[in-house]
Amino acid sequence: MDKTLIVSPSILSCDHANIESEAKKINKSSADWVHIDVMDGVFVPNITFGLPVVKAFKKHSEKMLDVHLMIVNPDNYAERFIKEGAGMLTFHYEACTHIHRLVSQIKSMGCKCGIALNPATSVTLLEDIVSDLDMVLIMTVNPGFGGQKFIEHSYSKISRCKEMILKNNSSALIQVDGGVDNTNAYKLADAGVDVFVSGSYLFAAKDFDANVRLLKYPVKY
């Protein structure tokens, strides 16, 4: 495999009582980013982190904060999450009416911008905006909870997304989130994935960094 894969550990699965030590664990590892899932209990049936957690991780993290907004009205909060430290801000296509305007706003603040797609949302809906994006996040589980089983038809969706990106001369990365581990990492990368989000597979491991490296340098099963 001739590309460098990016690993973004999802702190949804970390020890929330020890944010500083968890941030330092990620700092010492081969991981590239820190994935922070912001859920509002409205767009998805769960409530997780908000601005204070992003601010806290920014204080201790040496890695870029990869903030995933699973919230309604992301337009109302984008600026504040960027000011608290988001380096990549991703919002859901399904949650936003004026997509081009929000993408432009995020990028005008010097932050990278991604759009996330739920499992049932077609990648073709991004045809007219993909050239402006830094990343497309393809959800490989239904958003809202960690530890779910990977959705197998995601591979073909990733391939279609990659074709669309190339067709439009976009430099957007493809990120996947949900059910990612060493057994599917190679196949995902082969389909076109550039960035792996992984939570329980990393934080439940005896050797955190060893599992990070299994995603960064996957082997074929």
GISULGI-V541169 format. One record per run of one state. SS is the DSSP state (A for helix, B for strand, O for the rest). FROM is the first residue (numbers start at 1). TO is the last residue. If there is no record, write none. Layout:
ss=<SS,SS>
from=<FROM,FROM>
to=<TO,TO>
This chain:
ss=<O,B,A,O,A,O,B,O,B,O,A,O,B,O,A,O,A,O,B,A,O,A,O,B,O,A,O,A,O,B,O,A,O,B,O,A,O,B,O,A,O,A,O>
from=<1,6,11,14,19,29,33,41,47,48,51,61,64,71,74,77,78,84,86,93,96,99,109,112,118,123,127,130,133,135,140,154,168,173,178,185,192,195,199,200,204,208,217>
to=<5,10,13,18,28,32,40,46,47,50,60,63,70,73,76,77,83,85,92,95,98,108,111,117,122,126,129,132,134,139,153,167,172,177,184,191,194,198,199,203,207,216,221>
